[in-house]
Amino acid sequence: MARIEKVELVMVDLAPKVERKDAIQAFVSQETPILSITDSDGAVGTGYCYTIGTGGGAVVSLLSETLIPALIGRQAEEIEAIWRDLLFVTHATAVGAVTSLALAAIDTALWDLRCRKAGLPLSKMAGGAKHAVPLYSTEGGWLQLGAEALVDDALAMRERGFSGSKFKIGKPTAAEDRARLAAVRAAVGDEYRILTDANQCFSLSEALLRADMLAEIDVGWLEEPMPADDIGAHATLAGRSRVPIAVGESLYSISQFKDYLQQGACSIVQVDVARIGGITPWLKVAHMAEAFNVSVCPHFLMELHVSLVCAVPNAPILEYIPQLDEITASRIQITGGQASPPSEPGIGIEWDWPAIEKRAVGEKRAFTGG
């Protein structure tokens, strides 16, 4: 087996394509650390992670000062051992977002390297369950948008063959949320999926009230209704709501998902490959959810998640938010509202390195064993 000889790290800052606001925050920028690993055979794998405006420097610092030095000389094929060893190297900062994001950049690069050397795309290497997945759009559903804008975007997505759209909720009153969603439902009809995301803004009592309202509009799921660490409240809500409860983008370990599933606190898992710590733990969460007969509908990162949702059998739909267009030459393949995973060996992302260098925050750093 080949050993890791060099690691390169750079971070770019990408502006969102549209204004993104939800009930608790604004998505002001996308800090994107990008990490490449070169092994002793000369093969290269590249991975990445992201933030929504803060913390990117902390991720880069953890990678540079702690994790990358521990990588040099390791056998690149030992992905499981590396992931677990690095988790315990950072035991004092785990479980948490910064550590998980840093681990994800490394783990994704190692999977890219493995797939390239095996001559297989990630969707096949990780399982090969299906050839395409339906899409839903989030980019036209932000909280600051009025009902007319929401309707226009949903109709446009339906025309493209998309299965549904997701809308941010959390207006001061339930009546305001109802009016916006009811306008969309009247425009798109009964077959088009309307999904909602509260971004953790509700109390349990408010979530119960809004869930009743959402059921009347035939909403497909209520995402992150309450703070993600309140599993008990989610279990109460899930037991009483007629609308499926979705969680996962703010969970950072396999065990947190285990607790939700064991307590029946959700019926849709939205595990994010960056926030869970990489492809290695993402697959474990997906298979664990399958054992509970729960669907996996991951958060964000469509360019990477398209391969993962096609690798497992219990992922019925993929979120559409273009993320990497400014720094990649590849684009997600969409036909009739369905996305197909890349067929090239690796994770299927073709990086535009001149564009990355132009947008780099600070200098690109290289680490070797010398």
C-alpha positions in Angstrom: 0.0 0.0 0.0 1.1 3.6 -0.7 1.9 6.0 2.1 0.8 9.6 2.3 3.8 11.8 1.3 2.3 15.3 0.8 -0.8 17.3 1.9 -1.8 20.6 0.4 -4.3 23.0 1.9 -6.0 26.1 0.7 -9.2 27.9 1.6 -11.4 29.9 -0.7 -14.3 32.2 0.2 -17.4 32.0 -2.1 -20.3 34.5 -2.1 -23.8 32.9 -2.2 -25.5 33.1 -5.5 -28.6 34.7 -3.9 -29.4 36.3 -0.6 -29.9 33.5 1.9 -31.7 34.2 5.2 -33.6 31.9 7.5 -35.3 32.3 10.9 -32.0 32.5 12.9 -29.2 33.6 10.6 -27.9 34.8 7.2 -25.6 32.7 5.0 -23.1 35.5 4.4 -20.2 33.5 2.7 -19.0 30.0 2.1 -15.6 29.5 3.5 -14.3 26.3 1.7 -11.1 24.6 2.9 -9.8 22.3 0.1 -7.3 19.6 0.9 -5.3 17.4 -1.5 -3.4 14.3 -0.5 -0.6 12.8 -2.6 0.6 9.2 -1.9 3.9 7.5 -2.7 2.5 6.3 -6.0 1.9 9.8 -7.1 -1.9 9.5 -6.9 -3.8 12.5 -5.7 -7.2 12.8 -3.9 -8.9 16.0 -3.0 -11.5 16.7 -0.3 -13.2 19.8 1.1 -15.6 21.1 3.7 -17.4 24.4 4.3 -18.8 27.0 6.7 -21.6 29.5 6.2 -19.5 32.5 7.1 -17.5 32.0 10.3 -15.1 29.4 11.6 -13.2 28.6 8.5 -9.9 29.9 10.0 -10.4 27.6 13.0 -10.9 24.6 10.7 -7.7 25.5 8.7 -5.8 25.9 11.9 -6.9 22.5 13.3 -5.9 20.9 10.0 -2.5 22.7 9.8 -1.4 22.4 13.4 -2.8 19.0 14.4 -4.4 16.7 11.8 -2.2 17.1 8.7 1.1 16.4 10.6 -0.5 13.2 11.9 -1.3 12.1 8.3 2.1 12.1 6.8 3.5 8.6 6.5 0.2 6.9 7.1 -1.0 4.2 4.6 -3.7 6.0 2.5 -5.9 2.9 2.1 -6.4 2.6 5.9 -9.3 5.2 5.9 -11.2 3.7 8.8 -8.1 3.6 11.0 -7.0 7.1 10.0 -10.5 8.5 10.7 -10.7 7.0 14.2 -7.1 7.9 15.1 -7.6 11.5 14.1 -10.8 11.6 16.1 -8.9 10.6 19.2 -6.1 13.0 18.4 -8.7 15.7 18.7 -10.6 14.2 21.6 -10.6 17.4 23.6 -12.4 19.2 20.8 -14.8 16.5 19.7 -17.7 16.1 19.3 -18.2 19.5 17.5 -18.5 21.3 14.2 -14.9 22.5 13.8 -13.4 19.0 14.4 -16.0 17.3 12.2 -15.4 19.7 9.3 -11.7 19.2 9.5 -12.0 15.4 9.6 -14.4 15.6 6.6 -11.9 17.4 4.4 -9.3 14.6 5.1 -11.7 11.7 4.9 -13.2 13.0 1.6 -9.8 13.4 0.1 -8.9 9.8 1.1 -12.0 8.4 -0.5 -11.3 10.4 -3.6 -7.8 8.9 -3.7 -9.2 5.4 -3.1 -11.8 5.6 -5.8 -9.3 7.1 -8.4 -6.8 4.3 -7.8 -9.6 1.7 -8.0 -10.9 3.3 -11.2 -14.4 3.6 -9.7 -16.8 6.5 -9.1 -17.8 7.1 -5.5 -21.4 6.1 -6.1 -20.2 2.6 -7.1 -17.4 2.2 -4.6 -19.7 3.1 -1.7 -22.6 0.9 -2.7 -24.0 1.4 -6.2 -27.7 1.3 -5.1 -29.2 3.4 -8.0 -28.4 5.4 -11.1 -30.3 8.7 -10.4 -32.2 10.6 -7.7 -35.0 13.1 -7.8 -34.2 16.7 -6.9 -35.9 19.4 -4.8 -34.8 23.0 -4.8 -34.1 25.3 -1.8 -32.5 28.3 -3.5 -35.8 30.0 -4.2 -37.3 29.5 -0.7 -35.5 31.8 1.7 -37.3 33.5 4.5 -37.0 37.1 3.2 -38.9 36.3 0.0 -42.5 37.1 -0.4 -45.3 34.7 -1.6 -45.1 35.8 -5.2 -41.4 35.1 -5.4 -41.9 31.7 -3.8 -44.6 30.8 -6.2 -42.6 31.9 -9.3 -39.6 29.8 -8.2 -41.6 26.7 -7.4 -43.4 26.9 -10.8 -40.1 27.2 -12.5 -38.7 24.2 -10.7 -41.7 22.2 -11.4 -41.4 23.0 -15.1 -37.8 21.7 -14.9 -39.1 18.4 -13.6 -38.1 18.9 -9.9 -40.1 16.9 -7.4 -40.5 19.7 -4.9 -39.2 22.9 -3.2 -38.2 23.7 0.3 -39.2 26.9 2.0 -37.9 28.6 5.1 -40.4 29.2 7.9 -40.3 31.0 11.2 -42.2 34.2 10.6 -43.4 36.0 13.7 -46.8 34.4 13.4 -48.1 31.1 12.1 -50.5 33.0 9.9 -47.6 34.6 7.9 -46.0 31.2 7.3 -49.4 29.8 6.4 -50.1 32.5 3.8 -46.8 32.0 2.0 -47.1 28.2 1.9 -50.8 28.2 1.0 -50.0 30.5 -2.0 -47.4 28.0 -3.2 -49.8 25.0 -2.7 -52.5 26.7 -4.7 -50.1 27.4 -7.5 -48.3 24.1 -7.8 -51.1 21.7 -7.0 -51.2 18.6 -4.9 -48.5 16.4 -6.5 -45.6 18.8 -6.0 -43.7 18.4 -2.7 -43.6 21.4 -0.4 -40.9 21.0 2.3 -40.3 23.4 5.2 -37.3 24.3 7.3 -37.5 26.2 10.7 -33.7 26.2 11.4 -34.2 25.4 15.1 -36.2 28.6 15.9 -39.3 27.1 17.7 -40.1 26.1 21.2 -41.9 22.8 21.6 -45.3 24.4 22.1 -44.8 26.6 19.0 -43.6 23.6 17.0 -46.7 21.7 17.9 -48.9 24.5 16.7 -47.1 25.1 13.5 -47.0 21.3 12.7 -50.8 21.3 12.8 -50.9 24.2 10.3 -48.3 22.5 8.1 -50.3 19.3 8.0 -53.3 21.2 6.6 -51.1 22.3 3.6 -49.8 18.8 3.1 -46.2 19.6 3.8 -43.7 16.8 3.2 -41.5 17.5 6.3 -40.7 19.9 9.0 -37.0 20.3 9.2 -35.1 21.4 12.4 -38.1 22.7 14.3 -36.2 23.1 17.6 -32.6 23.2 18.9 -30.9 20.1 17.7 -29.6 19.0 21.1 -33.2 18.8 22.5 -33.9 15.2 21.6 -36.7 14.8 24.1 -38.7 17.7 22.6 -38.2 16.2 19.2 -39.5 12.9 20.4 -42.6 14.5 21.8 -43.2 16.4 18.6 -42.5 13.4 16.3 -45.1 11.4 18.4 -47.8 14.0 17.9 -47.1 15.6 14.5 -48.8 14.5 11.3 -45.9 16.0 9.4 -42.7 14.0 9.3 -39.8 15.5 11.4 -36.4 15.9 9.7 -33.1 16.5 11.5 -29.4 16.1 10.9 -27.6 19.1 9.6 -26.7 20.2 13.1 -25.6 16.8 14.4 -21.9 16.0 14.5 -21.5 12.4 15.5 -22.9 8.9 14.7 -24.0 8.5 18.3 -26.2 11.7 18.1 -28.1 10.2 15.2 -28.3 6.9 17.1 -30.0 8.6 19.9 -32.6 10.3 17.7 -33.4 7.1 15.9 -33.7 5.0 19.1 -36.1 7.5 20.6 -38.2 7.9 17.5 -37.4 11.6 17.5 -37.3 11.9 13.7 -38.5 10.2 10.6 -36.0 11.7 8.1 -32.3 11.9 8.6 -30.4 14.8 6.9 -26.8 13.8 7.6 -24.4 16.3 6.1 -21.1 14.7 4.9 -19.0 17.7 6.1 -20.6 18.2 9.5 -20.6 14.5 10.4 -16.9 14.2 9.6 -16.7 12.7 6.1 -17.8 9.9 3.9 -16.8 7.2 6.4 -19.3 8.2 9.2 -21.9 9.4 6.6 -22.3 5.9 5.3 -22.6 4.5 8.8 -25.4 6.9 9.6 -27.2 6.1 6.3 -27.0 2.3 6.9 -28.1 2.8 10.6 -31.1 4.8 9.4 -31.9 2.0 6.9 -32.1 -0.4 9.8 -34.7 1.9 11.4 -36.6 2.1 8.1 -35.8 5.9 8.0 -35.0 7.9 4.8 -31.7 9.8 4.3 -32.2 13.2 2.7 -28.8 15.0 3.2 -28.3 18.6 3.8 -26.5 20.8 1.2 -23.3 19.7 -0.7 -25.2 18.4 -3.7 -22.0 18.0 -5.7 -20.8 15.3 -3.3 -24.1 14.0 -1.9 -25.3 13.0 -5.4 -22.9 10.1 -5.3 -23.7 9.1 -1.8 -27.4 9.1 -2.1 -27.0 6.9 -5.2 -24.8 4.6 -3.2 -27.5 3.7 -0.6 -31.0 2.4 -1.0 -32.8 4.7 1.5 -32.1 8.1 0.0 -35.2 9.2 -2.0 -34.4 12.8 -2.8 -31.5 15.3 -3.1 -31.3 19.0 -2.1 -30.4 21.3 -5.0 -28.3 24.3 -4.0 -25.4 25.1 -6.4 -22.3 25.5 -4.2 -19.1 25.0 -6.2 -19.8 26.5 -9.6 -17.2 29.3 -9.2 -14.3 26.9 -8.5 -15.1 23.7 -10.5 -15.2 22.8 -14.2 -17.7 20.0 -13.6 -21.5 20.4 -13.0 -24.1 18.1 -11.6 -25.8 16.2 -14.4 -29.6 16.8 -14.3 -32.1 15.2 -16.7 -35.9 15.7 -16.2 -35.5 16.8 -12.6 -33.3 13.9 -11.7 -29.6 14.0 -10.9 -27.1 11.3 -11.9 -23.9 10.7 -10.1 -20.6 11.3 -11.9 -19.2 8.3 -13.7 -15.5 9.3 -13.5 -13.3 7.7 -10.9 -13.2 9.6 -7.6 -15.8 11.8 -5.9 -16.6 13.3 -9.3 -15.6 16.9 -8.7 -13.3 18.5 -11.3 -11.6 21.4 -9.5 -10.7 24.6 -11.4 -7.3 25.3 -9.7 -6.6 28.7 -11.4 -10.0 29.8 -10.1 -9.2 28.5 -6.6 -5.9 30.3 -6.6 -7.6 33.5 -7.5 -10.1 33.2 -4.7 -7.7 31.8 -2.1 -7.8 33.3 1.4 -4.1 33.4 2.3 -1.5 31.2 0.6 -1.8 27.6 -0.3 0.3 25.5 2.1 2.1 22.2 1.5 3.1 19.7 4.2 5.6 16.9 3.7 7.6 14.6 6.0 10.8 16.5 5.4 
